[in-house]
């Protein structure tokens, strides 16, 4: 089993951790492991699904933006034509 060592924990944070561990009749280490398991299981699992979902949404948004670009609507002139016009003056 791996070992995790945390240094320089603020005193008030350590005191709260100890109080909560005592309230659940756990050691500080056991309580810290329970907190890590709880937080990581709720934070990491949804992220993988959200990431896939957001990639699909992002690609759809890119396509929508590409279709609605002003250049595709004829609102912006081609820069080559503008340069030629300036040179011909």
PyMOL Python script that loads the backbone (N, CA, C, O; Angstrom):
from pymol import cmd

cmd.read_pdbstr("""\
ATOM      1  N   UNK A   1       0.842  -1.174   0.000  1.00  0.00           N
ATOM      2  CA  UNK A   1       0.000   0.000   0.000  1.00  0.00           C
ATOM      3  C   UNK A   1       0.893   1.246   0.000  1.00  0.00           C
ATOM      4  O   UNK A   1       1.934   1.268   0.655  1.00  0.00           O
ATOM      5  N   UNK A   2       0.489   2.253  -0.719  1.00  0.00           N
ATOM      6  CA  UNK A   2       1.267   3.492  -0.823  1.00  0.00           C
ATOM      7  C   UNK A   2       1.126   4.332   0.443  1.00  0.00           C
ATOM      8  O   UNK A   2       0.186   4.169   1.220  1.00  0.00           O
ATOM      9  N   UNK A   3       2.076   5.224   0.623  1.00  0.00           N
ATOM     10  CA  UNK A   3       2.076   6.113   1.780  1.00  0.00           C
ATOM     11  C   UNK A   3       2.009   7.556   1.290  1.00  0.00           C
ATOM     12  O   UNK A   3       2.702   7.938   0.347  1.00  0.00           O
ATOM     13  N   UNK A   4       1.174   8.342   1.940  1.00  0.00           N
ATOM     14  CA  UNK A   4       1.046   9.761   1.626  1.00  0.00           C
ATOM     15  C   UNK A   4       1.391  10.543   2.881  1.00  0.00           C
ATOM     16  O   UNK A   4       0.816  10.312   3.944  1.00  0.00           O
ATOM     17  N   UNK A   5       2.318  11.455   2.755  1.00  0.00           N
ATOM     18  CA  UNK A   5       2.720  12.274   3.896  1.00  0.00           C
ATOM     19  C   UNK A   5       2.455  13.733   3.547  1.00  0.00           C
ATOM     20  O   UNK A   5       2.895  14.221   2.506  1.00  0.00           O
ATOM     21  N   UNK A   6       1.743  14.414   4.413  1.00  0.00           N
ATOM     22  CA  UNK A   6       1.404  15.820   4.179  1.00  0.00           C
ATOM     23  C   UNK A   6       2.081  16.657   5.251  1.00  0.00           C
ATOM     24  O   UNK A   6       1.934  16.398   6.445  1.00  0.00           O
ATOM     25  N   UNK A   7       2.816  17.650   4.816  1.00  0.00           N
ATOM     26  CA  UNK A   7       3.523  18.523   5.751  1.00  0.00           C
ATOM     27  C   UNK A   7       2.899  19.911   5.754  1.00  0.00           C
ATOM     28  O   UNK A   7       2.208  20.305   4.814  1.00  0.00           O
ATOM     29  N   UNK A   8       3.153  20.629   6.813  1.00  0.00           N
ATOM     30  CA  UNK A   8       2.738  22.032   6.960  1.00  0.00           C
ATOM     31  C   UNK A   8       1.229  22.226   6.880  1.00  0.00           C
ATOM     32  O   UNK A   8       0.752  23.168   6.247  1.00  0.00           O
ATOM     33  N   UNK A   9       0.480  21.334   7.523  1.00  0.00           N
ATOM     34  CA  UNK A   9      -0.973  21.496   7.592  1.00  0.00           C
ATOM     35  C   UNK A   9      -1.270  22.601   8.606  1.00  0.00           C
ATOM     36  O   UNK A   9      -0.737  22.577   9.715  1.00  0.00           O
ATOM     37  N   UNK A  10      -2.109  23.563   8.242  1.00  0.00           N
ATOM     38  CA  UNK A  10      -2.467  24.604   9.208  1.00  0.00           C
ATOM     39  C   UNK A  10      -3.078  23.979  10.470  1.00  0.00           C
ATOM     40  O   UNK A  10      -3.820  23.000  10.398  1.00  0.00           O
ATOM     41  N   UNK A  11      -2.757  24.553  11.597  1.00  0.00           N
ATOM     42  CA  UNK A  11      -3.183  23.989  12.888  1.00  0.00           C
ATOM     43  C   UNK A  11      -4.699  23.864  12.985  1.00  0.00           C
ATOM     44  O   UNK A  11      -5.205  22.852  13.470  1.00  0.00           O
ATOM     45  N   UNK A  12      -5.435  24.894  12.525  1.00  0.00           N
ATOM     46  CA  UNK A  12      -6.898  24.837  12.612  1.00  0.00           C
ATOM     47  C   UNK A  12      -7.475  23.737  11.730  1.00  0.00           C
ATOM     48  O   UNK A  12      -8.459  23.099  12.105  1.00  0.00           O
ATOM     49  N   UNK A  13      -6.881  23.509  10.575  1.00  0.00           N
ATOM     50  CA  UNK A  13      -7.342  22.439   9.692  1.00  0.00           C
ATOM     51  C   UNK A  13      -7.094  21.073  10.332  1.00  0.00           C
ATOM     52  O   UNK A  13      -7.950  20.189  10.278  1.00  0.00           O
ATOM     53  N   UNK A  14      -5.938  20.911  10.928  1.00  0.00           N
ATOM     54  CA  UNK A  14      -5.614  19.649  11.589  1.00  0.00           C
ATOM     55  C   UNK A  14      -6.560  19.403  12.769  1.00  0.00           C
ATOM     56  O   UNK A  14      -6.997  18.276  12.998  1.00  0.00           O
ATOM     57  N   UNK A  15      -6.868  20.463  13.509  1.00  0.00           N
ATOM     58  CA  UNK A  15      -7.779  20.338  14.650  1.00  0.00           C
ATOM     59  C   UNK A  15      -9.164  19.916  14.191  1.00  0.00           C
ATOM     60  O   UNK A  15      -9.780  19.040  14.797  1.00  0.00           O
ATOM     61  N   UNK A  16      -9.657  20.533  13.126  1.00  0.00           N
ATOM     62  CA  UNK A  16     -10.979  20.154  12.594  1.00  0.00           C
ATOM     63  C   UNK A  16     -10.978  18.720  12.108  1.00  0.00           C
ATOM     64  O   UNK A  16     -11.935  17.981  12.337  1.00  0.00           O
ATOM     65  N   UNK A  17      -9.900  18.321  11.432  1.00  0.00           N
ATOM     66  CA  UNK A  17      -9.780  16.948  10.949  1.00  0.00           C
ATOM     67  C   UNK A  17      -9.802  15.969  12.119  1.00  0.00           C
ATOM     68  O   UNK A  17     -10.459  14.930  12.059  1.00  0.00           O
ATOM     69  N   UNK A  18      -9.090  16.303  13.164  1.00  0.00           N
ATOM     70  CA  UNK A  18      -9.032  15.441  14.340  1.00  0.00           C
ATOM     71  C   UNK A  18     -10.399  15.354  15.025  1.00  0.00           C
ATOM     72  O   UNK A  18     -10.807  14.273  15.451  1.00  0.00           O
ATOM     73  N   UNK A  19     -11.102  16.471  15.132  1.00  0.00           N
ATOM     74  CA  UNK A  19     -12.430  16.476  15.757  1.00  0.00           C
ATOM     75  C   UNK A  19     -13.412  15.628  14.964  1.00  0.00           C
ATOM     76  O   UNK A  19     -14.174  14.854  15.543  1.00  0.00           O
ATOM     77  N   UNK A  20     -13.398  15.769  13.647  1.00  0.00           N
ATOM     78  CA  UNK A  20     -14.306  14.980  12.815  1.00  0.00           C
ATOM     79  C   UNK A  20     -13.965  13.497  12.874  1.00  0.00           C
ATOM     80  O   UNK A  20     -14.863  12.656  12.902  1.00  0.00           O
ATOM     81  N   UNK A  21     -12.693  13.176  12.891  1.00  0.00           N
ATOM     82  CA  UNK A  21     -12.273  11.776  13.000  1.00  0.00           C
ATOM     83  C   UNK A  21     -12.720  11.194  14.337  1.00  0.00           C
ATOM     84  O   UNK A  21     -13.217  10.069  14.390  1.00  0.00           O
ATOM     85  N   UNK A  22     -12.547  11.955  15.415  1.00  0.00           N
ATOM     86  CA  UNK A  22     -12.979  11.496  16.737  1.00  0.00           C
ATOM     87  C   UNK A  22     -14.487  11.281  16.775  1.00  0.00           C
ATOM     88  O   UNK A  22     -14.962  10.324  17.386  1.00  0.00           O
ATOM     89  N   UNK A  23     -15.243  12.164  16.128  1.00  0.00           N
ATOM     90  CA  UNK A  23     -16.700  12.049  16.123  1.00  0.00           C
ATOM     91  C   UNK A  23     -17.164  10.770  15.434  1.00  0.00           C
ATOM     92  O   UNK A  23     -18.235  10.249  15.745  1.00  0.00           O
ATOM     93  N   UNK A  24     -16.365  10.265  14.503  1.00  0.00           N
ATOM     94  CA  UNK A  24     -16.719   9.031  13.789  1.00  0.00           C
ATOM     95  C   UNK A  24     -15.938   7.824  14.312  1.00  0.00           C
ATOM     96  O   UNK A  24     -15.945   6.755  13.702  1.00  0.00           O
ATOM     97  N   UNK A  25     -15.272   8.011  15.437  1.00  0.00           N
ATOM     98  CA  UNK A  25     -14.463   6.943  16.046  1.00  0.00           C
ATOM     99  C   UNK A  25     -13.451   6.361  15.069  1.00  0.00           C
ATOM    100  O   UNK A  25     -13.289   5.144  14.976  1.00  0.00           O
ATOM    101  N   UNK A  26     -12.780   7.235  14.350  1.00  0.00           N
ATOM    102  CA  UNK A  26     -11.742   6.828  13.396  1.00  0.00           C
ATOM    103  C   UNK A  26     -10.438   7.509  13.758  1.00  0.00           C
ATOM    104  O   UNK A  26     -10.409   8.517  14.464  1.00  0.00           O
ATOM    105  N   UNK A  27      -9.367   6.934  13.258  1.00  0.00           N
ATOM    106  CA  UNK A  27      -8.083   7.618  13.380  1.00  0.00           C
ATOM    107  C   UNK A  27      -8.047   8.735  12.346  1.00  0.00           C
ATOM    108  O   UNK A  27      -8.845   8.755  11.409  1.00  0.00           O
ATOM    109  N   UNK A  28      -7.124   9.652  12.524  1.00  0.00           N
ATOM    110  CA  UNK A  28      -6.998  10.741  11.552  1.00  0.00           C
ATOM    111  C   UNK A  28      -6.656  10.170  10.179  1.00  0.00           C
ATOM    112  O   UNK A  28      -7.184  10.635   9.169  1.00  0.00           O
ATOM    113  N   UNK A  29      -5.790   9.180  10.131  1.00  0.00           N
ATOM    114  CA  UNK A  29      -5.413   8.569   8.851  1.00  0.00           C
ATOM    115  C   UNK A  29      -6.609   7.918   8.173  1.00  0.00           C
ATOM    116  O   UNK A  29      -6.828   8.103   6.975  1.00  0.00           O
ATOM    117  N   UNK A  30      -7.389   7.147   8.946  1.00  0.00           N
ATOM    118  CA  UNK A  30      -8.559   6.474   8.371  1.00  0.00           C
ATOM    119  C   UNK A  30      -9.581   7.493   7.883  1.00  0.00           C
ATOM    120  O   UNK A  30     -10.201   7.311   6.835  1.00  0.00           O
ATOM    121  N   UNK A  31      -9.753   8.571   8.654  1.00  0.00           N
ATOM    122  CA  UNK A  31     -10.706   9.598   8.255  1.00  0.00           C
ATOM    123  C   UNK A  31     -10.236  10.332   7.004  1.00  0.00           C
ATOM    124  O   UNK A  31     -11.037  10.623   6.116  1.00  0.00           O
ATOM    125  N   UNK A  32      -8.935  10.633   6.931  1.00  0.00           N
ATOM    126  CA  UNK A  32      -8.388  11.305   5.745  1.00  0.00           C
ATOM    127  C   UNK A  32      -8.553  10.424   4.510  1.00  0.00           C
ATOM    128  O   UNK A  32      -8.874  10.925   3.433  1.00  0.00           O
ATOM    129  N   UNK A  33      -8.337   9.122   4.654  1.00  0.00           N
ATOM    130  CA  UNK A  33      -8.528   8.193   3.531  1.00  0.00           C
ATOM    131  C   UNK A  33      -9.989   8.187   3.100  1.00  0.00           C
ATOM    132  O   UNK A  33     -10.281   8.186   1.904  1.00  0.00           O
ATOM    133  N   UNK A  34     -10.908   8.184   4.061  1.00  0.00           N
ATOM    134  CA  UNK A  34     -12.337   8.205   3.732  1.00  0.00           C
ATOM    135  C   UNK A  34     -12.706   9.479   2.984  1.00  0.00           C
ATOM    136  O   UNK A  34     -13.481   9.438   2.028  1.00  0.00           O
ATOM    137  N   UNK A  35     -12.155  10.610   3.413  1.00  0.00           N
ATOM    138  CA  UNK A  35     -12.423  11.880   2.723  1.00  0.00           C
ATOM    139  C   UNK A  35     -11.880  11.830   1.296  1.00  0.00           C
ATOM    140  O   UNK A  35     -12.567  12.227   0.355  1.00  0.00           O
ATOM    141  N   UNK A  36     -10.664  11.348   1.136  1.00  0.00           N
ATOM    142  CA  UNK A  36     -10.072  11.253  -0.204  1.00  0.00           C
ATOM    143  C   UNK A  36     -10.896  10.342  -1.106  1.00  0.00           C
ATOM    144  O   UNK A  36     -11.168  10.686  -2.256  1.00  0.00           O
ATOM    145  N   UNK A  37     -11.295   9.178  -0.586  1.00  0.00           N
ATOM    146  CA  UNK A  37     -12.111   8.255  -1.388  1.00  0.00           C
ATOM    147  C   UNK A  37     -13.422   8.902  -1.804  1.00  0.00           C
ATOM    148  O   UNK A  37     -13.840   8.793  -2.957  1.00  0.00           O
ATOM    149  N   UNK A  38     -14.062   9.569  -0.870  1.00  0.00           N
ATOM    150  CA  UNK A  38     -15.341  10.210  -1.149  1.00  0.00           C
ATOM    151  C   UNK A  38     -15.200  11.306  -2.200  1.00  0.00           C
ATOM    152  O   UNK A  38     -15.960  11.347  -3.167  1.00  0.00           O
ATOM    153  N   UNK A  39     -14.246  12.173  -2.011  1.00  0.00           N
ATOM    154  CA  UNK A  39     -14.053  13.285  -2.941  1.00  0.00           C
ATOM    155  C   UNK A  39     -13.617  12.812  -4.322  1.00  0.00           C
ATOM    156  O   UNK A  39     -14.123  13.297  -5.334  1.00  0.00           O
ATOM    157  N   UNK A  40     -12.695  11.881  -4.367  1.00  0.00           N
ATOM    158  CA  UNK A  40     -12.202  11.419  -5.664  1.00  0.00           C
ATOM    159  C   UNK A  40     -13.262  10.643  -6.426  1.00  0.00           C
ATOM    160  O   UNK A  40     -13.325  10.737  -7.652  1.00  0.00           O
ATOM    161  N   UNK A  41     -14.091   9.884  -5.737  1.00  0.00           N
ATOM    162  CA  UNK A  41     -15.118   9.123  -6.444  1.00  0.00           C
ATOM    163  C   UNK A  41     -16.193  10.036  -7.014  1.00  0.00           C
ATOM    164  O   UNK A  41     -16.741   9.750  -8.078  1.00  0.00           O
ATOM    165  N   UNK A  42     -16.503  11.127  -6.328  1.00  0.00           N
ATOM    166  CA  UNK A  42     -17.530  12.035  -6.848  1.00  0.00           C
ATOM    167  C   UNK A  42     -16.976  13.021  -7.855  1.00  0.00           C
ATOM    168  O   UNK A  42     -17.725  13.510  -8.701  1.00  0.00           O
ATOM    169  N   UNK A  43     -15.702  13.328  -7.795  1.00  0.00           N
ATOM    170  CA  UNK A  43     -15.124  14.335  -8.691  1.00  0.00           C
ATOM    171  C   UNK A  43     -14.581  13.736  -9.976  1.00  0.00           C
ATOM    172  O   UNK A  43     -14.748  14.330 -11.041  1.00  0.00           O
ATOM    173  N   UNK A  44     -13.945  12.593  -9.912  1.00  0.00           N
ATOM    174  CA  UNK A  44     -13.250  12.063 -11.080  1.00  0.00           C
ATOM    175  C   UNK A  44     -14.194  11.348 -12.042  1.00  0.00           C
ATOM    176  O   UNK A  44     -14.090  11.557 -13.250  1.00  0.00           O
ATOM    177  N   UNK A  45     -15.098  10.525 -11.561  1.00  0.00           N
ATOM    178  CA  UNK A  45     -15.970   9.754 -12.450  1.00  0.00           C
ATOM    179  C   UNK A  45     -16.818  10.641 -13.358  1.00  0.00           C
ATOM    180  O   UNK A  45     -16.864  10.390 -14.562  1.00  0.00           O
ATOM    181  N   UNK A  46     -17.494  11.670 -12.832  1.00  0.00           N
ATOM    182  CA  UNK A  46     -18.264  12.524 -13.734  1.00  0.00           C
ATOM    183  C   UNK A  46     -17.404  13.268 -14.746  1.00  0.00           C
ATOM    184  O   UNK A  46     -17.873  13.578 -15.841  1.00  0.00           O
ATOM    185  N   UNK A  47     -16.167  13.555 -14.401  1.00  0.00           N
ATOM    186  CA  UNK A  47     -15.322  14.310 -15.323  1.00  0.00           C
ATOM    187  C   UNK A  47     -15.085  13.562 -16.619  1.00  0.00           C
ATOM    188  O   UNK A  47     -15.066  14.179 -17.685  1.00  0.00           O
ATOM    189  N   UNK A  48     -14.904  12.247 -16.560  1.00  0.00           N
ATOM    190  CA  UNK A  48     -14.643  11.512 -17.792  1.00  0.00           C
ATOM    191  C   UNK A  48     -15.854  11.571 -18.719  1.00  0.00           C
ATOM    192  O   UNK A  48     -15.686  11.723 -19.929  1.00  0.00           O
ATOM    193  N   UNK A  49     -17.059  11.457 -18.187  1.00  0.00           N
ATOM    194  CA  UNK A  49     -18.255  11.571 -19.005  1.00  0.00           C
ATOM    195  C   UNK A  49     -18.482  12.982 -19.496  1.00  0.00           C
ATOM    196  O   UNK A  49     -18.892  13.190 -20.638  1.00  0.00           O
ATOM    197  N   UNK A  50     -18.218  13.956 -18.639  1.00  0.00           N
ATOM    198  CA  UNK A  50     -18.380  15.347 -19.036  1.00  0.00           C
ATOM    199  C   UNK A  50     -17.384  15.723 -20.111  1.00  0.00           C
ATOM    200  O   UNK A  50     -17.701  16.483 -21.026  1.00  0.00           O
ATOM    201  N   UNK A  51     -16.186  15.192 -20.003  1.00  0.00           N
ATOM    202  CA  UNK A  51     -15.166  15.539 -20.985  1.00  0.00           C
ATOM    203  C   UNK A  51     -15.597  15.053 -22.369  1.00  0.00           C
ATOM    204  O   UNK A  51     -15.464  15.785 -23.350  1.00  0.00           O
ATOM    205  N   UNK A  52     -16.113  13.821 -22.457  1.00  0.00           N
ATOM    206  CA  UNK A  52     -16.571  13.311 -23.748  1.00  0.00           C
ATOM    207  C   UNK A  52     -17.740  14.142 -24.258  1.00  0.00           C
ATOM    208  O   UNK A  52     -17.808  14.474 -25.442  1.00  0.00           O
ATOM    209  N   UNK A  53     -18.649  14.472 -23.364  1.00  0.00           N
ATOM    210  CA  UNK A  53     -19.800  15.272 -23.748  1.00  0.00           C
ATOM    211  C   UNK A  53     -19.358  16.659 -24.199  1.00  0.00           C
ATOM    212  O   UNK A  53     -19.848  17.168 -25.207  1.00  0.00           O
ATOM    213  N   UNK A  54     -18.459  17.258 -23.481  1.00  0.00           N
ATOM    214  CA  UNK A  54     -18.048  18.609 -23.835  1.00  0.00           C
ATOM    215  C   UNK A  54     -17.267  18.635 -25.146  1.00  0.00           C
ATOM    216  O   UNK A  54     -17.311  19.628 -25.872  1.00  0.00           O
ATOM    217  N   UNK A  55     -16.552  17.553 -25.456  1.00  0.00           N
ATOM    218  CA  UNK A  55     -15.837  17.500 -26.731  1.00  0.00           C
ATOM    219  C   UNK A  55     -16.843  17.477 -27.872  1.00  0.00           C
ATOM    220  O   UNK A  55     -16.676  18.180 -28.869  1.00  0.00           O
ATOM    221  N   UNK A  56     -17.890  16.667 -27.727  1.00  0.00           N
ATOM    222  CA  UNK A  56     -18.925  16.629 -28.771  1.00  0.00           C
ATOM    223  C   UNK A  56     -19.587  17.991 -28.922  1.00  0.00           C
ATOM    224  O   UNK A  56     -19.788  18.478 -30.035  1.00  0.00           O
ATOM    225  N   UNK A  57     -19.919  18.593 -27.798  1.00  0.00           N
ATOM    226  CA  UNK A  57     -20.547  19.914 -27.848  1.00  0.00           C
ATOM    227  C   UNK A  57     -19.604  20.947 -28.442  1.00  0.00           C
ATOM    228  O   UNK A  57     -20.026  21.821 -29.200  1.00  0.00           O
ATOM    229  N   UNK A  58     -18.343  20.848 -28.098  1.00  0.00           N
ATOM    230  CA  UNK A  58     -17.358  21.780 -28.628  1.00  0.00           C
ATOM    231  C   UNK A  58     -17.229  21.646 -30.138  1.00  0.00           C
ATOM    232  O   UNK A  58     -17.169  22.649 -30.848  1.00  0.00           O
ATOM    233  N   UNK A  59     -17.186  20.422 -30.629  1.00  0.00           N
ATOM    234  CA  UNK A  59     -17.098  20.214 -32.078  1.00  0.00           C
ATOM    235  C   UNK A  59     -18.338  20.743 -32.791  1.00  0.00           C
ATOM    236  O   UNK A  59     -18.238  21.322 -33.873  1.00  0.00           O
ATOM    237  N   UNK A  60     -19.501  20.544 -32.186  1.00  0.00           N
ATOM    238  CA  UNK A  60     -20.728  21.077 -32.781  1.00  0.00           C
ATOM    239  C   UNK A  60     -20.699  22.601 -32.802  1.00  0.00           C
ATOM    240  O   UNK A  60     -21.123  23.225 -33.775  1.00  0.00           O
ATOM    241  N   UNK A  61     -20.198  23.191 -31.728  1.00  0.00           N
ATOM    242  CA  UNK A  61     -20.102  24.650 -31.676  1.00  0.00           C
ATOM    243  C   UNK A  61     -19.118  25.175 -32.714  1.00  0.00           C
ATOM    244  O   UNK A  61     -19.365  26.207 -33.337  1.00  0.00           O
ATOM    245  N   UNK A  62     -18.017  24.478 -32.902  1.00  0.00           N
ATOM    246  CA  UNK A  62     -17.044  24.878 -33.922  1.00  0.00           C
ATOM    247  C   UNK A  62     -17.687  24.843 -35.298  1.00  0.00           C
ATOM    248  O   UNK A  62     -17.497  25.758 -36.099  1.00  0.00           O
ATOM    249  N   UNK A  63     -18.442  23.796 -35.574  1.00  0.00           N
ATOM    250  CA  UNK A  63     -19.115  23.694 -36.876  1.00  0.00           C
ATOM    251  C   UNK A  63     -20.113  24.826 -37.066  1.00  0.00           C
ATOM    252  O   UNK A  63     -20.183  25.426 -38.139  1.00  0.00           O
ATOM    253  N   UNK A  64     -20.893  25.121 -36.013  1.00  0.00           N
ATOM    254  CA  UNK A  64     -21.868  26.219 -36.117  1.00  0.00           C
ATOM    255  C   UNK A  64     -21.167  27.548 -36.361  1.00  0.00           C
ATOM    256  O   UNK A  64     -21.610  28.349 -37.184  1.00  0.00           O
ATOM    257  N   UNK A  65     -20.083  27.777 -35.648  1.00  0.00           N
ATOM    258  CA  UNK A  65     -19.355  29.036 -35.827  1.00  0.00           C
ATOM    259  C   UNK A  65     -18.741  29.126 -37.213  1.00  0.00           C
ATOM    260  O   UNK A  65     -18.741  30.192 -37.829  1.00  0.00           O
ATOM    261  N   UNK A  66     -18.224  28.021 -37.700  1.00  0.00           N
ATOM    262  CA  UNK A  66     -17.602  28.020 -39.023  1.00  0.00           C
ATOM    263  C   UNK A  66     -18.642  28.356 -40.093  1.00  0.00           C
ATOM    264  O   UNK A  66     -18.353  29.092 -41.037  1.00  0.00           O
ATOM    265  N   UNK A  67     -19.848  27.816 -39.941  1.00  0.00           N
ATOM    266  CA  UNK A  67     -20.905  28.083 -40.916  1.00  0.00           C
ATOM    267  C   UNK A  67     -21.399  29.520 -40.844  1.00  0.00           C
ATOM    268  O   UNK A  67     -21.840  30.076 -41.849  1.00  0.00           O
ATOM    269  N   UNK A  68     -21.329  30.123 -39.667  1.00  0.00           N
ATOM    270  CA  UNK A  68     -21.867  31.474 -39.518  1.00  0.00           C
ATOM    271  C   UNK A  68     -20.792  32.558 -39.590  1.00  0.00           C
ATOM    272  O   UNK A  68     -21.047  33.703 -39.216  1.00  0.00           O
ATOM    273  N   UNK A  69     -19.612  32.216 -40.060  1.00  0.00           N
ATOM    274  CA  UNK A  69     -18.551  33.224 -40.204  1.00  0.00           C
ATOM    275  C   UNK A  69     -18.973  34.285 -41.213  1.00  0.00           C
ATOM    276  O   UNK A  69     -19.576  33.960 -42.235  1.00  0.00           O
ATOM    277  N   UNK A  70     -18.667  35.532 -40.941  1.00  0.00           N
ATOM    278  CA  UNK A  70     -19.035  36.603 -41.874  1.00  0.00           C
ATOM    279  C   UNK A  70     -18.460  36.389 -43.267  1.00  0.00           C
ATOM    280  O   UNK A  70     -19.093  36.775 -44.251  1.00  0.00           O
ATOM    281  N   UNK A  71     -17.285  35.788 -43.380  1.00  0.00           N
ATOM    282  CA  UNK A  71     -16.690  35.549 -44.699  1.00  0.00           C
ATOM    283  C   UNK A  71     -17.543  34.590 -45.509  1.00  0.00           C
ATOM    284  O   UNK A  71     -17.620  34.708 -46.732  1.00  0.00           O
ATOM    285  N   UNK A  72     -18.181  33.646 -44.845  1.00  0.00           N
ATOM    286  CA  UNK A  72     -19.037  32.694 -45.551  1.00  0.00           C
ATOM    287  C   UNK A  72     -20.364  33.321 -45.959  1.00  0.00           C
ATOM    288  O   UNK A  72     -21.069  32.774 -46.807  1.00  0.00           O
ATOM    289  N   UNK A  73     -20.707  34.444 -45.378  1.00  0.00           N
ATOM    290  CA  UNK A  73     -21.951  35.124 -45.712  1.00  0.00           C
ATOM    291  C   UNK A  73     -21.736  36.232 -46.731  1.00  0.00           C
ATOM    292  O   UNK A  73     -22.684  36.927 -47.096  1.00  0.00           O
ATOM    293  N   UNK A  74     -20.510  36.405 -47.193  1.00  0.00           N
ATOM    294  CA  UNK A  74     -20.217  37.434 -48.173  1.00  0.00           C
ATOM    295  C   UNK A  74     -20.098  38.821 -47.580  1.00  0.00           C
ATOM    296  O   UNK A  74     -20.142  39.809 -48.313  1.00  0.00           O
ATOM    297  N   UNK A  75     -19.949  38.917 -46.283  1.00  0.00           N
ATOM    298  CA  UNK A  75     -19.879  40.220 -45.634  1.00  0.00           C
ATOM    299  C   UNK A  75     -18.456  40.770 -45.590  1.00  0.00           C
ATOM    300  O   UNK A  75     -18.269  41.984 -45.511  1.00  0.00           O
ATOM    301  N   UNK A  76     -17.462  39.908 -45.639  1.00  0.00           N
ATOM    302  CA  UNK A  76     -16.073  40.348 -45.580  1.00  0.00           C
ATOM    303  C   UNK A  76     -15.435  40.099 -46.941  1.00  0.00           C
ATOM    304  O   UNK A  76     -15.548  39.014 -47.512  1.00  0.00           O
ATOM    305  N   UNK A  77     -14.774  41.113 -47.438  1.00  0.00           N
ATOM    306  CA  UNK A  77     -14.119  40.979 -48.728  1.00  0.00           C
ATOM    307  C   UNK A  77     -12.832  40.186 -48.591  1.00  0.00           C
ATOM    308  O   UNK A  77     -12.218  40.150 -47.525  1.00  0.00           O
ATOM    309  N   UNK A  78     -12.436  39.559 -49.671  1.00  0.00           N
ATOM    310  CA  UNK A  78     -11.188  38.816 -49.701  1.00  0.00           C
ATOM    311  C   UNK A  78     -10.027  39.795 -49.587  1.00  0.00           C
ATOM    312  O   UNK A  78     -10.016  40.817 -50.274  1.00  0.00           O
ATOM    313  N   UNK A  79      -9.054  39.505 -48.739  1.00  0.00           N
ATOM    314  CA  UNK A  79      -7.931  40.420 -48.530  1.00  0.00           C
ATOM    315  C   UNK A  79      -7.098  40.589 -49.799  1.00  0.00           C
ATOM    316  O   UNK A  79      -6.518  41.652 -50.017  1.00  0.00           O
ATOM    317  N   UNK A  80      -7.032  39.564 -50.629  1.00  0.00           N
ATOM    318  CA  UNK A  80      -6.275  39.667 -51.881  1.00  0.00           C
ATOM    319  C   UNK A  80      -6.881  40.737 -52.779  1.00  0.00           C
ATOM    320  O   UNK A  80      -6.154  41.525 -53.385  1.00  0.00           O
ATOM    321  N   UNK A  81      -8.190  40.769 -52.868  1.00  0.00           N
ATOM    322  CA  UNK A  81      -8.864  41.775 -53.689  1.00  0.00           C
ATOM    323  C   UNK A  81      -8.622  43.174 -53.132  1.00  0.00           C
ATOM    324  O   UNK A  81      -8.438  44.119 -53.900  1.00  0.00           O
ATOM    325  N   UNK A  82      -8.620  43.318 -51.830  1.00  0.00           N
ATOM    326  CA  UNK A  82      -8.367  44.625 -51.229  1.00  0.00           C
ATOM    327  C   UNK A  82      -6.944  45.099 -51.499  1.00  0.00           C
ATOM    328  O   UNK A  82      -6.729  46.283 -51.757  1.00  0.00           O
ATOM    329  N   UNK A  83      -5.974  44.198 -51.444  1.00  0.00           N
ATOM    330  CA  UNK A  83      -4.577  44.558 -51.719  1.00  0.00           C
ATOM    331  C   UNK A  83      -4.414  44.967 -53.173  1.00  0.00           C
ATOM    332  O   UNK A  83      -3.728  45.947 -53.462  1.00  0.00           O
ATOM    333  N   UNK A  84      -5.031  44.234 -54.095  1.00  0.00           N
ATOM    334  CA  UNK A  84      -4.948  44.586 -55.519  1.00  0.00           C
ATOM    335  C   UNK A  84      -5.547  45.958 -55.770  1.00  0.00           C
ATOM    336  O   UNK A  84      -5.001  46.752 -56.536  1.00  0.00           O
ATOM    337  N   UNK A  85      -6.665  46.234 -55.125  1.00  0.00           N
ATOM    338  CA  UNK A  85      -7.320  47.528 -55.284  1.00  0.00           C
ATOM    339  C   UNK A  85      -6.403  48.653 -54.807  1.00  0.00           C
ATOM    340  O   UNK A  85      -6.321  49.696 -55.456  1.00  0.00           O
ATOM    341  N   UNK A  86      -5.720  48.456 -53.691  1.00  0.00           N
ATOM    342  CA  UNK A  86      -4.780  49.468 -53.198  1.00  0.00           C
ATOM    343  C   UNK A  86      -3.617  49.661 -54.159  1.00  0.00           C
ATOM    344  O   UNK A  86      -3.186  50.794 -54.373  1.00  0.00           O
ATOM    345  N   UNK A  87      -3.107  48.602 -54.735  1.00  0.00           N
ATOM    346  CA  UNK A  87      -1.967  48.696 -55.655  1.00  0.00           C
ATOM    347  C   UNK A  87      -2.348  49.388 -56.957  1.00  0.00           C
ATOM    348  O   UNK A  87      -1.525  50.066 -57.573  1.00  0.00           O
ATOM    349  N   UNK A  88      -3.581  49.215 -57.368  1.00  0.00           N
ATOM    350  CA  UNK A  88      -4.032  49.796 -58.630  1.00  0.00           C
ATOM    351  C   UNK A  88      -4.283  51.294 -58.523  1.00  0.00           C
ATOM    352  O   UNK A  88      -4.455  51.944 -59.554  1.00  0.00           O
ATOM    353  N   UNK A  89      -4.312  51.851 -57.373  1.00  0.00           N
ATOM    354  CA  UNK A  89      -4.574  53.286 -57.224  1.00  0.00           C
ATOM    355  C   UNK A  89      -3.442  54.126 -57.703  1.00  0.00           C
ATOM    356  O   UNK A  89      -3.514  55.353 -57.642  1.00  0.00           O
TER     357      UNK A  89
END
""", "prot")
cmd.dss("prot")
cmd.show_as("cartoon", "prot")
cmd.util.cbc("prot")
cmd.orient("prot")
